[in-house]
Structure formats: C-alpha cells, structure tokens
Amino acid sequence: MITLENRFLPLRSVVCFLVEGGIIFFSVILSYLILKEVGRDVPIGFRDAILRGIAIAVICQGSMYLLDLYDLEVHLTTGQLAFSIIYSAGFVCVGIGIFSYLFPGTGLPGNFYFFTIFFTIIFLFLWRYIFDLYLTRFGRKENLLIIGSENITGEIEKEILLREKLGFRLLGYIDSGPEAGATNPLKAPCLGKYDDIVRVVRDRNVGKIIVAITERRGGYPVESLLSLRTSGVRILEWPGFLESLSGRIPIDNLSPSYFIYNDGFRKSRSILFIRRCLSALLAAVLLVLFLPVMILVALAIRIDTSGPIFYSQYRVGQGERRFKILKFRSMRVDAEKEGQPQWAVKDDPRVTRVGRFLRAARLDELPQLLNVLRGDLNIVGPRPERPEFVEELNRRVPYYTLRHTVKPGLTGWAQIMFHYSGTIEESKKKLQYDLFYIKNMSVKLDLYILFRTVKIVLLGRGAL
C-alpha cells in the first residue's frame, strides 16, 4: 500500500498498470515476430517495432485509465470488463489511423495491427480475469479489529466493503458496553469486551487495530494496547485510518482537538505563495487557449435565449470575504424569480438547452479564470458557496467555517470525489472531502486533482 498525501493508493493498481503495459508491448512484438516468421514483408525493423509497442501501450492504457480500469474501487462485471478492453483496443486503431493520416508513409500492413489488437484483447482479458479473481478470493487480506463505537465501526465497515480489492478484512469489533453485541446491526460481529482484546488479536491473527473509543472516561485498555503495540501489531486512531481509506475527514464523533493539534492544517507561506503563482500563470495560459471557445459559447447563448451572456453571483471566499463570481449563463433569466436562493440539483429544469451542454462540458466555468487572475480563486481549492447557504451551513454543520481558511478554487478534491451537493446532508459530506484537502494541501495533490479533473471533463461526468 502506498499513499498520496495521506490517502491509500493500492500498490496493486501500480502492479496492474505495469503488467498490462508489458502485455500490450509483448503483443506488438509477438505480432511483428509472427509476420516475420511467416515471410510477410514488414517495412520496419525491430527497433521501430519497439517504439510502436511503446506508443500503442500509451494510447491503450490512456483509454483504459479514462474508463476507470485502474480504479480498484470500481466494480465491473465480466461483460463490462470485456467491453472496456475492446473499446480501448479500438481506440488504438483510431489513434493509429489519425497518426497515419497526419504523417503519410508511417502506416503498416493491416495484418500487423490485426494481430496486435487480437493478442492485446485476449491477453488483457485473461490477465484481468485472473487478477480480479486473485484480488477478490485468493489475495492476501490484512485482518482488522476495531475497538469502540458501533457507529464508527459501521462507517469503516461500509468504506471497506466499497473497496474490497484494497486487501482489508474487517474481522469484527470489541465493545466495552454492558450489552456489547446484543443488537448488532453490522455485518462485522462483536468479538468481546476490553478484557478479550489480547486473546482475539492472537487467535485471529489481527495485523491492525483501529481505536474508535470516543468516550474515554469509562475506561481505556491501555495495558492491552501497549502490550500488543510492542509485540508488532499496528494500532491506529479511527479518524486517520478512515481519512486514508476514503479521502475524507469524518466530522461526526470527532473532537475539536483533532483540528487543534494536527499539524496538517498549518500551511507555510512559501507553499501558499507557490500555489498562488502557479494558479495565476495557469489561468493566464488557459484564458489565451480558450478565448476562441469562449467567443463561440457567448454566441451560442445569445442565439439560444434572450438575456445576458454572463451571470455574476456573490460567493464566500477565504476569510469569509464576499466576492462576485463570473460564469456563462446556463439557466433561464428568471431562474430565481421569487428572489430566494435555490440549491442546484441534478437535471435542474431551470437549465437552458445550451446551458445543459455548457454544464456537461464545464464550459460555463471558463469566465472564472478572470476570478483566478484577480485573486478571488485559485485553480484548485474548495468550491466557493453562496452567502445565503453559508450562513445556514455554519449553523447546522460542525467545522464548516474551516473551509474558509484557504482560498477557494475552480476545481477541488470534493469535486472529483463527490457529486453535486443540493442538501444540507450532502454539503456535510462534501465538507469532509474539503477538510481532507485543506489538511493535506500540496502542489503534488493539486496536480493529481487537475489530472483527475481533465478525465472527468473529457467523460462529461462528476460534480464539477
């Protein structure tokens, strides 16, 4: 298991990516050798075959990445897996065709690509079938034991079940209550009380203990945990484990001391300055590149509906400072005719025909690059919310004010990890992703978010 800014990223994904790159490369070389062996004229040498193998692997694996084939949290049926592999192989054909058209004379006989695509599909499907079988049935699992609250156990259990390919197995939990396990709504069983910890760990080969004790005045199994810790068992507090597992910081049952004493929320001025400079530079470059697109968008809005092309709205930024955000108008002019702010929802009926396309392609957000240059936004950060909603969320959601300690952004961790938030409860869940970003903010994480954002935009999905 490796991490990206305190988030678990499975080593298995890296292994899968490298192995599949080798499979695709091998398919190219095998096709070349077969054609040479049967006496077919292949107008390239072995060195050129190697270069084509690398190029084909890049194209094919890029398509597989876009189809989430390297995200072990995504569950695919056999049919979906076969379709995705065939689609990626077909994308190679398109890429090769375009390259051959742009650079005449670089094409190769159709047999070469036929054999390559055939071997690639067969070998990748067989490998994936065996690999998935290994991960779900035969792969090594790390045994986990939770000590404490059933509520927290349920939350961790749900996240582990969503990520069964990461290699964790929740054996059960230890509770200290007098009715421990009497009415257990969880799949994980109650394995005893505090006095049973050492026995359970040794009998069941527990490799990691998650401590989820929210009330410590009633006793704390210090001696048992110390004994196990010194014997090699890893012991973690539940907020850190759940954060690494899910990419969010759970705020229910979380004490203020977590934020007060955690070093992750303190940012150096140099990091903030570098991020600000990079945001301004990238915004300037994107404005120049997308200027023709913005002109076409403005014309489309003008032709589609009467009314202004741009739409401005107050948002809350760093330090709860209000500023006007600029967007291409994607809703009817009378979208809030009663003067009351309304949450944005999926398939919002107030969206115009052109606006529906702009939102799907995220083109309505392009004018906000001006907000980045002006210093209201960074490229990456928590999305700014409307003042009317912020007032209510500050009252009803704990720690909500923490998201205003950093500059908001065009895109963010919550946008690539969560969907539109149109209710208080969804905003609460979205805040947990924002807090993860604030705690682990870095240039490296920003680059990862930008990379994922491009993928989401290309596929027309997500919460951006």
Residue pairs with C-beta under 8 A, 6 or more apart in sequence:
1 8
1 9
1 10
1 11
1 166
1 167
2 8
2 9
2 10
2 11
2 14
3 9
3 244
4 444
4 445
4 448
5 440
5 442
5 444
5 445
5 448
6 240
6 243
6 244
6 264
6 436
6 439
6 440
7 243
7 244
7 247
7 436
7 440
8 166
8 244
8 245
10 72
10 165
10 166
10 167
12 72
12 135
12 139
12 165
12 166
12 167
13 70
13 71
13 72
16 70
16 131
17 61
17 70
19 127
19 131
20 61
20 64
20 124
20 127
21 57
21 61
23 120
23 123
23 124
23 127
24 53
24 56
24 57
24 60
24 61
24 120
24 124
25 53
25 54
25 56
25 57
26 119
26 123
27 115
27 116
27 119
27 120
27 123
28 49
28 52
28 53
28 56
28 57
28 116
29 49
29 50
29 53
30 115
30 119
31 112
31 113
31 115
31 116
31 119
32 42
32 44
32 46
32 49
32 112
34 115
35 42
35 109
35 111
35 112
35 115
36 42
40 109
40 111
41 109
42 49
42 108
42 109
42 112
43 108
43 109
44 52
44 108
52 108
56 92
56 96
56 116
56 120
59 91
59 92
59 95
59 96
60 88
60 89
60 91
60 92
60 120
61 88
63 87
63 88
63 91
63 92
64 70
64 84
64 85
64 88
65 455
66 455
66 458
66 459
67 84
67 87
67 88
68 74
69 76
69 81
69 84
69 85
69 88
69 128
72 135
72 163
72 165
72 166
73 162
73 163
73 165
76 84
78 129
81 125
81 128
81 129
81 132
82 125
85 121
85 124
85 125
85 128
86 121
89 117
89 120
89 121
89 124
92 116
92 117
92 120
93 113
93 117
96 107
96 113
99 106
100 106
100 107
132 165
135 164
135 165
135 167
136 164
136 165
139 167
140 167
141 167
141 168
141 169
142 167
142 168
142 169
142 207
142 208
143 169
143 171
143 204
143 205
143 206
143 207
143 208
144 160
144 168
144 169
144 170
144 171
144 206
144 207
144 208
144 209
144 210
145 171
145 172
145 173
145 174
145 191
145 197
145 200
145 201
145 204
145 206
145 208
145 209
145 210
146 152
146 153
146 156
146 170
146 172
146 173
146 174
146 188
146 209
146 210
146 211
146 212
146 238
147 173
147 174
147 194
147 197
147 209
147 210
147 211
147 212
147 213
147 221
147 225
148 173
148 174
148 175
148 176
148 211
148 212
148 213
148 214
148 238
149 175
149 212
149 213
149 214
149 253
150 173
150 175
150 184
150 185
150 186
151 252
151 253
152 212
152 214
152 238
152 242
152 250
152 253
153 173
153 186
153 188
153 212
154 185
154 186
155 242
155 250
156 170
156 210
156 212
156 238
156 241
156 242
156 245
157 170
157 186
157 187
157 188
159 242
159 245
159 246
160 166
160 168
160 169
160 170
160 245
161 187
163 245
166 245
168 245
170 188
171 188
171 191
171 200
171 204
171 206
172 188
172 189
172 190
172 191
172 200
173 186
173 188
173 189
173 190
173 191
173 212
174 190
174 191
174 192
174 193
174 194
174 196
174 197
174 200
175 181
175 190
175 193
176 193
176 194
176 213
176 218
176 219
180 190
180 192
180 193
181 189
181 190
184 190
191 200
191 204
192 199
192 200
194 219
194 221
194 224
197 209
197 221
197 224
197 225
197 228
198 224
198 227
198 228
200 206
201 209
201 228
201 233
206 233
207 233
207 234
208 233
208 234
208 235
208 236
209 225
209 228
209 233
209 234
209 235
209 236
210 236
210 237
210 238
210 241
211 225
211 235
211 236
211 237
211 238
212 238
213 220
214 253
214 255
225 235
228 235
229 235
239 249
239 250
239 254
239 258
242 248
242 250
243 249
243 250
243 436
243 439
247 413
247 417
247 433
247 436
248 417
248 429
248 432
248 433
248 435
248 436
249 432
249 435
249 436
249 439
250 432
251 397
251 398
251 399
251 428
251 431
251 432
251 435
254 399
259 265
259 399
259 402
262 439
264 439
264 440
265 402
265 405
265 438
265 439
267 406
267 441
271 441
271 442
271 443
274 443
275 378
275 380
275 441
275 443
275 446
276 375
276 378
276 407
278 379
278 443
278 446
279 372
279 377
279 378
279 379
279 380
279 409
280 372
280 373
282 372
282 379
283 369
283 370
283 372
283 373
283 379
284 373
286 366
286 369
287 369
287 370
287 373
290 366
290 369
293 363
293 366
294 328
294 366
294 367
297 328
297 358
297 363
297 364
297 366
298 309
298 328
300 354
301 309
301 328
301 329
301 352
301 354
301 355
301 358
302 309
304 352
304 353
304 354
305 332
305 333
305 352
305 354
306 333
307 329
307 333
308 329
308 333
309 328
309 329
310 326
310 327
310 328
310 329
310 367
311 326
311 327
311 328
311 329
311 330
311 331
312 324
312 325
312 326
312 327
313 324
313 325
313 327
313 386
314 322
314 323
314 324
314 325
314 386
314 387
315 322
315 323
315 324
315 325
315 384
315 385
315 386
315 387
315 408
316 322
316 384
316 385
316 386
316 387
316 390
316 404
317 323
317 376
317 377
317 384
317 404
317 407
317 408
318 404
318 405
318 406
318 407
318 408
319 404
319 405
320 390
320 401
320 404
322 387
323 371
323 376
323 384
325 368
325 371
325 376
325 377
325 384
326 367
326 368
326 370
326 371
327 364
327 365
327 367
327 368
328 358
328 363
328 364
328 365
328 366
328 367
329 352
329 355
329 364
330 351
330 352
330 354
330 355
330 356
330 358
330 359
330 364
331 348
331 350
331 351
331 352
331 355
332 350
332 352
335 342
335 350
336 342
341 386
341 388
341 389
343 389
343 421
343 422
343 423
344 420
344 422
345 420
345 422
346 419
346 420
346 422
351 359
355 364
357 363
358 364
360 460
361 457
361 460
362 457
362 464
365 410
365 464
368 377
368 410
369 410
371 377
372 378
372 379
372 410
376 407
376 408
377 384
377 407
377 408
377 409
377 410
378 407
378 408
378 409
378 410
379 409
379 410
379 411
379 446
379 450
380 409
380 410
380 411
380 412
380 446
380 449
380 450
381 406
381 407
381 408
381 409
381 410
381 412
381 437
382 403
382 406
382 408
382 409
382 412
382 414
382 434
382 437
382 438
383 408
383 409
383 411
383 412
383 414
383 415
384 408
385 393
385 427
389 427
390 400
392 424
393 400
393 424
393 427
393 431
394 400
394 401
396 424
397 424
397 427
397 428
397 431
399 431
399 435
400 431
402 435
402 438
403 431
403 434
403 435
403 438
405 438
406 438
406 441
411 449
411 450
411 453
411 464
412 433
412 434
412 437
412 449
413 433
413 434
413 436
413 437
413 445
413 449
414 430
414 431
414 433
414 434
414 437
414 463
415 453
415 456
415 462
415 463
415 464
416 449
416 452
416 453
416 456
416 462
416 463
416 464
417 433
418 426
418 429
418 430
418 433
418 463
419 426
419 462
419 463
420 426
420 463
421 427
421 429
421 430
421 463
437 445
437 449
453 464
456 462
456 464
457 464
